[in-house]
Amino acid sequence: MIYGHVEVDCDTLDDNVLIKADGLPTYNFANVIDDHLMGITHVMRGNEYLSSAPKYNLLYEALGWTPPTYVHLTPVMVEGTYRNKKTGVYQMAVDEDGNPVLDENGQPVKAIVKRKMSKSQGDPSFEDLLAEGYLVEAVINYLVLLGWSPRGEREFFTLKELEEVFDLEGLSKSPSVFDIQKLNWFNAEYIRKLSPEKFLELATPWLSRALDPEKFDFKRLCELLQGRTEVLNQLPGMVAFLAEQPEFSTDLYINKKQKSTLESAKAALTAAVPILEGIGDWTEAELHDRVMEAIPGLGMKNGQFLWPLRIAISGQMSTPGGAFEIAYLLGREETMRRLKAALETL
């Protein structure tokens, strides 16, 4: 179906062994009989088996049966370094003259090669991808586009839609390359399409690896995280700062765009302590209103106040949510503890 008419000279074929010395049939013999008795009409398999098709066809012909239609699929490849499992030796890069390519330290460089995707080489299986936090629908959608092209530019299909539009004519003769970044993009798109309730359900086990669900508002967290998440296994790392603030350099307070310096950061955090201590109802709305109400009187721009506040209570350059969301999630006691510790450091 993919390669068209393929001819092989029978003189190049070895004699087919049908029965082994122990009286049991060989795979090649049993396979032909088994497929015929099961009424198999199409055989889809890797193109490395194309060379065995002539032997099968001779058996079908000898038995007076019609051979199935063959669909020899191209392998899925990956790009990366390659290490021989038996020897443990990496394939090294060479130049046009066959000489080793060396890095700036004079060390041989590992070659970037295309190889067939293989579990034995550490490549993920379908189950591995699911265990890592990829969605079933995203993986299926991505994998079906490896070696098969739909008619038109459309990329997103449900399994039901794929059943309706799939055709053999769209299969490619060229090997496809498994690109984890492309899969991540697909997965992120599928995560964004989830209902908030479904994302919360899927995210909760991952968030629980880093946070105590009794102490944190997972529902609010998921509202902040859904649009930022590519793969579910990223979630523990994205929220770990809430459980324990990482050590951070005071350089994080310096931000040209927000006009934040070490001096202005110190002034902002000093002013933030009494403002936050005076808030009665510790909600995002109340935090926002009281702080935004106070900033103009401090002679500061919003960014000059809010940037150092978020850095002080998170210790991170990037967070899912701003200062108000982080303060709400941490709660009054932890927010004030972190704020005062940060001010003391400054």
Helices and strands as residue ranges (DSSP letters): G 10-12, H 27-37, E 42-46, G 47-52, H 53-63, E 69-73, E 76-80, E 113-116, G 119-121, H 126-131, H 136-144, H 159-165, G 168-170, E 176-177, H 180-193, H 196-207, H 218-225, G 226-228, G 232-234, H 235-243, G 250-253, H 262-277, H 284-294, G 295-298, H 302-314, H 323-330, H 332-345
